[in-house]
């Protein structure tokens, strides 16, 4: 094997190491194949679109500080828009 094809990827997570090897035993695959398969299937979350009247704090939409009221229609519309975003 040439030097360019000899690639290493070190994971320092005890959980990831243990789980990859558990799955490898269950599936008959190597730990490398388990990790490659998982990475192929991973799709990062899409950016949340700007929603009228609400701002994103982590994974949820919240009312910005200083704004005292929001109508239920606006809140429901904002939540629905967030649910329908492209993933």
C-alpha positions as CSV (number, residue, x, y, z in Angstrom):
1,X,0.0,0.0,0.0
2,X,1.5,3.3,-1.0
3,X,2.0,6.0,1.6
4,X,-0.8,8.2,0.2
5,X,-3.4,5.4,0.7
6,X,-2.4,4.7,4.3
7,X,-4.7,7.2,6.1
8,X,-5.4,7.3,9.8
9,X,-8.2,9.0,11.7
10,X,-7.9,9.0,15.5
11,X,-11.0,9.3,17.7
12,X,-10.4,10.2,21.3
13,X,-14.0,9.5,22.4
14,X,-14.3,6.4,24.6
15,X,-18.0,6.1,23.7
16,X,-17.3,6.3,19.9
17,X,-14.6,3.7,20.1
18,X,-16.6,1.3,22.2
19,X,-19.8,1.8,20.1
20,X,-18.0,1.4,16.8
21,X,-16.5,-1.9,18.0
22,X,-19.8,-3.1,19.4
23,X,-21.5,-2.4,16.0
24,X,-18.6,-4.1,14.2
25,X,-19.1,-7.3,16.1
26,X,-22.9,-7.2,15.6
27,X,-22.7,-6.6,11.8
28,X,-19.6,-8.5,10.9
29,X,-18.0,-5.3,9.6
30,X,-14.8,-3.7,10.6
31,X,-14.9,-0.6,12.9
32,X,-13.6,1.4,10.0
33,X,-16.5,0.2,7.8
34,X,-19.0,1.1,10.6
35,X,-17.6,4.6,10.9
36,X,-17.5,5.1,7.1
37,X,-21.1,3.9,6.7
38,X,-22.3,6.2,9.5
39,X,-20.5,9.2,7.9
40,X,-22.0,8.4,4.5
41,X,-25.5,8.5,6.1
42,X,-25.0,11.7,8.1
43,X,-26.8,14.8,6.9
44,X,-26.1,18.0,8.8
45,X,-29.1,20.0,9.9
46,X,-30.2,22.8,7.6
47,X,-29.8,26.5,8.5
48,X,-33.0,27.7,10.2
49,X,-34.7,30.4,8.1
50,X,-35.4,33.8,9.6
51,X,-38.9,33.6,11.1
52,X,-40.8,36.8,11.6
53,X,-40.8,38.0,15.2
54,X,-38.7,35.1,16.7
55,X,-35.0,34.4,17.0
56,X,-33.2,31.1,17.3
57,X,-31.5,30.2,20.6
58,X,-29.9,26.8,20.1
59,X,-32.4,24.5,18.6
60,X,-35.5,26.5,19.6
61,X,-37.2,29.7,18.5
62,X,-37.8,32.3,21.2
63,X,-39.2,35.8,21.6
64,X,-36.4,38.4,21.5
65,X,-35.7,40.3,24.7
66,X,-37.6,43.6,25.0
67,X,-40.6,42.5,22.8
68,X,-43.5,42.0,25.2
69,X,-46.2,40.3,23.1
70,X,-46.5,38.0,20.2
71,X,-49.8,36.9,18.7
72,X,-50.7,33.2,18.7
73,X,-51.1,33.4,14.9
74,X,-47.6,34.7,14.5
75,X,-46.2,32.1,16.9
76,X,-47.9,29.2,15.1
77,X,-46.8,30.5,11.7
78,X,-43.2,30.8,12.9
79,X,-43.3,27.3,14.3
80,X,-44.8,25.9,11.1
81,X,-42.2,27.6,9.0
82,X,-39.5,26.1,11.2
83,X,-41.0,22.6,10.9
84,X,-41.2,22.8,7.1
85,X,-37.7,24.0,6.5
86,X,-35.5,21.9,4.2
87,X,-33.4,19.3,6.0
